[in-house]
């Protein structure tokens, strides 16, 4: 008889059944949450509910919240630049505005050439190596030598790394502590943190794998935190989603689209992407690291949200959109 993943759930047997469908061979360790006016439900396969996953680029969404919150606090302004907060010694990047970074329109590359992205990618493929281990000083060194191109929509991990650290400096703290003080603690998120080294991982931290099952190093690093370095449990991702829906998350205006990202149908706020799906506006972000894939989306008009996190580098976007669509359809009956 074939072994099935251990299922842990509460609140709704439908979700437990759904995660059995999602898990399969491609996602042996997976966790799901749904939020609606009827309540919050979480389920997991292959790991306890309190285990933490890498949320990847959903971290950019957190940085977007912190950016909008910093604007409301008056710590930064709509024309603030990187050079006001980070030691860039008059380099071209010093003149880049935080606002342009928040919508991926800064003119900065996805990664600077000095970061040797192809070498890092090769090391990841061959050995599962973490490609993002720099400290903040190394990140600033890269920024001092980078060229700034024409402002246009261009997704940039590098830009969001700099944005997050600039916001933290404006608040007089580190990015890691800013996440803790302004997001995790106010929202009651107990497993929601930004490790700089593997030694800082919590005991419940899951190790991710490639689609073929090869172990991947954890993506830890001081520099990468604002762009992809946060880890969280499914329970706390559900709490975050609830806060996005009820408006209690700091910087909630980050979800409001302010610019086009890709054509007229895809718009962006401060990191958060909004698309129209079957006449409903879905606001979302996904994440991908060497060994994880994640997705968080909300239908703000319906008051519904969904989260999918997998400890395998196989996309869960389709599952996330499908889960939210099913949930919203059920709420509308």
C-alpha positions as CSV (number, residue, x, y, z in Angstrom):
1,X,0.0,0.0,0.0
2,X,1.4,3.4,-1.0
3,X,2.3,5.7,1.9
4,X,0.3,9.0,1.9
5,X,1.6,12.3,3.3
6,X,0.5,12.9,6.9
7,X,-2.3,15.5,6.9
8,X,-2.8,18.0,9.7
9,X,-5.7,20.3,9.5
10,X,-8.4,22.1,11.4
11,X,-11.6,23.9,10.5
12,X,-12.6,22.3,7.2
13,X,-12.3,18.8,5.8
14,X,-12.7,20.2,2.3
15,X,-9.3,21.9,2.6
16,X,-7.7,18.7,3.9
17,X,-9.1,16.9,0.9
18,X,-7.8,19.7,-1.4
19,X,-4.3,19.5,-0.1
20,X,-4.3,15.8,-0.7
21,X,-5.0,16.7,-4.4
22,X,-2.3,19.3,-4.5
23,X,0.4,17.3,-2.7
24,X,0.9,14.3,-4.9
25,X,4.5,13.3,-5.9
26,X,5.5,16.8,-6.8
27,X,4.7,18.5,-3.5
28,X,5.5,16.0,-0.7
29,X,5.8,18.9,1.8
30,X,3.0,21.5,1.3
31,X,0.8,23.8,3.4
32,X,-2.3,25.7,2.5
33,X,-4.5,28.3,4.1
34,X,-7.8,29.9,3.2
35,X,-9.4,33.0,4.7
36,X,-13.0,34.1,4.2
37,X,-15.8,35.8,6.1
38,X,-16.6,32.3,7.4
39,X,-13.2,32.0,9.1
40,X,-9.7,30.8,8.6
41,X,-8.6,27.3,7.7
42,X,-5.1,25.8,7.5
43,X,-3.8,22.4,6.5
44,X,-0.4,20.8,5.8
45,X,1.0,17.6,4.4
46,X,4.4,16.3,5.3
47,X,5.2,18.9,8.0
48,X,3.6,20.3,11.2
49,X,1.5,23.4,10.9
50,X,4.1,25.4,12.8
51,X,7.0,24.5,10.5
52,X,8.5,27.4,8.6
53,X,9.0,27.7,4.8
54,X,11.0,30.2,2.8
55,X,8.4,32.6,1.3
56,X,10.7,33.9,-1.4
57,X,9.5,37.0,-3.2
58,X,6.4,37.4,-1.1
59,X,9.1,39.1,1.1
60,X,8.8,41.9,-1.5
61,X,5.2,42.3,-0.6
62,X,6.2,42.7,3.1
63,X,8.8,45.3,2.0
64,X,6.0,47.0,0.1
65,X,3.9,47.2,3.2
66,X,6.8,48.6,5.2
67,X,7.5,51.2,2.4
68,X,3.9,52.5,2.5
69,X,3.9,52.4,6.3
70,X,7.1,54.5,6.4
71,X,5.5,57.0,4.1
72,X,2.5,57.3,6.5
73,X,4.9,57.8,9.4
74,X,6.8,60.6,7.6
75,X,10.1,58.7,7.8
76,X,10.4,58.9,4.0
77,X,8.7,61.0,1.4
78,X,7.4,60.5,-2.1
79,X,10.7,61.8,-3.6
80,X,13.1,60.2,-1.2
81,X,16.2,58.6,-2.8
82,X,18.5,55.7,-1.9
83,X,21.3,58.2,-1.3
84,X,19.5,59.8,1.6
85,X,19.6,56.6,3.6
86,X,22.4,54.4,2.3
87,X,26.1,55.1,1.9
88,X,26.4,55.1,-1.9
89,X,29.1,57.8,-2.2
90,X,27.4,59.8,-4.9
91,X,27.0,56.8,-7.3
92,X,24.3,56.9,-9.9
93,X,22.1,54.5,-7.8
94,X,22.1,57.2,-5.0
95,X,19.6,59.2,-7.1
96,X,17.1,56.4,-7.5
97,X,13.8,57.1,-5.8
98,X,12.2,54.7,-3.3
99,X,8.9,55.2,-5.1
100,X,10.3,53.9,-8.4
101,X,11.9,50.9,-6.6
102,X,8.5,50.0,-5.0
103,X,6.9,49.5,-8.5
104,X,10.0,47.9,-10.2
105,X,10.5,51.0,-12.4
106,X,13.9,52.2,-11.1
107,X,16.2,51.4,-14.0
108,X,18.2,49.1,-11.8
109,X,19.0,45.6,-13.2
110,X,17.5,42.4,-11.7
111,X,21.0,41.7,-10.3
112,X,24.2,43.7,-10.9
113,X,26.9,42.2,-13.2
114,X,29.3,42.3,-10.3
115,X,27.1,39.8,-8.5
116,X,28.0,37.3,-11.2
117,X,24.4,36.0,-11.6
118,X,25.3,33.2,-14.1
119,X,28.0,31.8,-11.8
120,X,25.5,31.8,-8.9
121,X,22.8,30.1,-11.0
122,X,25.2,27.4,-12.1
123,X,26.3,26.8,-8.5
124,X,22.6,26.5,-7.5
125,X,21.8,24.0,-10.3
126,X,24.9,21.9,-9.7
127,X,25.3,22.0,-5.9
128,X,22.1,23.5,-4.5
129,X,24.2,26.5,-3.3
130,X,22.5,29.6,-1.8
131,X,23.1,32.4,-4.4
132,X,22.2,35.2,-2.0
133,X,24.5,35.2,1.0
134,X,25.9,38.7,1.0
135,X,25.9,41.1,4.0
136,X,24.6,44.7,3.7
137,X,28.1,46.1,3.1
138,X,28.7,43.9,0.1
139,X,25.2,44.9,-1.3
140,X,26.2,48.6,-1.0
141,X,29.5,47.9,-2.7
142,X,27.6,46.4,-5.7
143,X,25.2,49.3,-5.8
144,X,28.1,51.8,-6.0
145,X,29.3,50.3,-9.2
146,X,26.0,49.6,-10.9
147,X,24.7,51.6,-13.9
148,X,21.1,52.9,-13.8
149,X,19.1,52.4,-17.0
150,X,16.0,54.0,-18.4
151,X,13.1,53.9,-15.9
152,X,10.7,51.2,-17.1
153,X,8.9,48.2,-15.8
154,X,11.6,45.7,-15.0
155,X,11.4,43.2,-12.1
156,X,14.4,43.7,-9.8
157,X,15.5,41.6,-6.8
158,X,18.4,44.0,-6.5
159,X,16.1,47.0,-6.3
160,X,14.0,45.5,-3.6
161,X,17.0,44.6,-1.5
162,X,18.1,48.2,-1.6
163,X,14.6,49.5,-0.9
164,X,14.1,47.4,2.2
165,X,17.4,48.4,3.7
166,X,16.8,52.1,2.9
167,X,13.5,51.9,4.7
168,X,15.1,50.3,7.7
169,X,17.8,52.9,7.8
170,X,15.2,55.6,7.7
171,X,13.6,54.0,10.8
172,X,17.0,53.8,12.5
173,X,17.1,50.0,12.6
174,X,17.9,46.9,10.6
175,X,15.5,45.3,8.1
176,X,15.3,42.2,10.2
177,X,14.2,44.2,13.3
178,X,11.9,46.3,11.2
179,X,10.0,43.2,10.1
180,X,9.8,42.0,13.6
181,X,8.7,45.4,15.2
182,X,6.2,46.5,12.5
183,X,4.8,43.3,11.1
184,X,5.4,40.2,13.2
185,X,4.8,41.6,16.6
186,X,1.8,43.8,15.9
187,X,0.0,41.1,14.0
188,X,0.9,38.3,16.4
189,X,3.1,36.4,14.0
190,X,5.2,34.0,16.1
191,X,7.1,32.3,13.2
192,X,7.8,35.1,10.8
193,X,11.5,36.1,10.6
194,X,14.5,37.0,8.5
195,X,17.5,34.9,9.1
196,X,20.9,36.2,8.1
197,X,22.7,32.8,8.4
198,X,21.7,29.2,8.6
199,X,22.5,29.2,12.3
200,X,19.6,31.6,12.8
201,X,17.0,29.1,11.5
202,X,14.4,28.0,14.0
203,X,14.2,24.3,15.0
204,X,11.1,23.9,12.8
205,X,12.7,25.2,9.7
206,X,12.1,23.0,6.6
207,X,14.8,22.3,4.1
208,X,13.7,22.7,0.5
209,X,14.3,20.5,-2.5
210,X,14.5,20.9,-6.2
211,X,11.8,19.4,-8.4
212,X,14.0,16.3,-8.8
213,X,14.3,16.0,-5.0
214,X,17.8,17.4,-4.5
215,X,18.4,19.2,-1.3
216,X,18.9,23.0,-1.6
217,X,20.8,25.2,0.9
218,X,18.6,27.7,2.8
219,X,18.4,31.1,1.2
220,X,19.7,33.2,4.2
221,X,21.6,36.4,4.0
222,X,21.4,40.0,5.4
223,X,21.2,41.6,1.9
224,X,18.4,39.4,0.4
225,X,16.0,39.8,3.3
226,X,13.8,42.5,1.7
227,X,13.6,40.7,-1.6
228,X,13.3,37.1,-0.7
229,X,14.7,36.2,2.8
230,X,11.7,35.9,5.1
231,X,10.5,32.6,6.5
232,X,7.1,31.9,7.9
233,X,4.7,29.2,9.0
234,X,1.4,28.6,7.3
235,X,-0.4,29.6,10.4
236,X,1.3,33.0,10.4
237,X,0.8,33.4,6.7
238,X,-2.9,32.9,7.3
239,X,-2.9,35.6,10.0
240,X,-1.1,37.9,7.6
241,X,-3.7,37.3,4.9
242,X,-6.5,38.0,7.4
243,X,-4.7,41.3,8.2
244,X,-4.5,42.2,4.5
245,X,-8.2,41.6,4.1
246,X,-9.4,43.4,7.2
247,X,-7.0,46.4,6.7
248,X,-5.0,45.9,10.0
249,X,-1.7,45.1,8.2
250,X,0.7,48.1,8.4
251,X,1.0,49.9,5.1
252,X,-2.1,48.3,3.7
253,X,-2.2,50.9,0.9
254,X,0.6,48.9,-0.7
255,X,-2.0,46.7,-2.2
256,X,-3.6,49.5,-4.2
257,X,-2.3,49.5,-7.8
258,X,-0.7,52.7,-9.0
259,X,1.1,51.8,-12.2
260,X,1.1,49.3,-15.1
261,X,3.5,46.3,-14.8
262,X,2.7,44.4,-17.9
263,X,0.2,45.8,-20.3
264,X,-3.1,47.3,-19.2
265,X,-4.3,44.2,-17.4
266,X,-1.5,43.8,-14.9
267,X,-1.0,46.6,-12.4
268,X,1.2,47.0,-9.4
269,X,1.1,48.8,-6.1
270,X,4.1,48.7,-3.7
271,X,5.2,45.2,-4.9
272,X,1.7,43.8,-4.8
273,X,0.3,42.8,-8.3
274,X,-3.3,43.1,-9.3
275,X,-4.9,41.2,-12.2
276,X,-8.4,40.7,-13.4
277,X,-9.5,37.1,-13.4
278,X,-13.1,36.4,-14.6
279,X,-14.1,39.9,-13.8
280,X,-12.7,39.8,-10.3
281,X,-9.6,41.7,-9.2
282,X,-7.0,39.5,-7.5
283,X,-4.1,41.0,-5.6
284,X,-1.2,38.7,-5.2
285,X,2.5,37.9,-5.1
286,X,4.4,34.6,-5.5
287,X,7.8,33.5,-4.4
288,X,10.5,31.1,-5.5
289,X,13.8,30.1,-4.0
290,X,16.1,27.1,-4.6
291,X,13.8,24.7,-2.8
292,X,10.5,26.5,-2.3
293,X,7.5,27.9,-4.1
294,X,4.8,30.1,-2.5
295,X,1.7,32.0,-3.5
296,X,-0.5,34.5,-1.6
297,X,-3.5,36.1,-3.1
298,X,-6.6,38.0,-1.9
299,X,-9.9,39.0,-3.5
300,X,-10.5,42.1,-1.5
301,X,-14.0,42.7,-2.7
302,X,-15.1,39.2,-1.6
303,X,-13.1,39.2,1.6
304,X,-11.3,36.0,0.7
305,X,-7.7,35.0,0.5
306,X,-5.5,31.9,0.0
307,X,-1.9,30.8,0.6
308,X,0.0,27.9,-0.8
309,X,3.5,27.0,0.3
310,X,5.6,24.1,-1.0
311,X,9.1,22.9,0.0
312,X,9.8,21.9,-3.6
313,X,10.8,24.2,-6.4
314,X,7.7,23.4,-8.5
315,X,5.3,26.3,-9.2
316,X,2.1,26.5,-7.1
317,X,0.7,29.6,-8.8
318,X,-2.0,27.6,-10.6
319,X,-3.0,26.0,-7.4
320,X,-3.2,29.3,-5.6
321,X,-5.4,31.0,-8.2
322,X,-7.6,27.9,-8.4
323,X,-8.0,27.7,-4.6
324,X,-8.9,31.3,-4.3
325,X,-11.4,31.1,-7.2
326,X,-13.0,28.1,-5.7
327,X,-13.2,29.7,-2.3
328,X,-14.7,32.9,-3.7
329,X,-17.2,30.9,-5.7
330,X,-18.3,29.1,-2.6
331,X,-18.6,32.3,-0.6
332,X,-20.8,33.8,-3.3
333,X,-23.4,31.1,-3.1
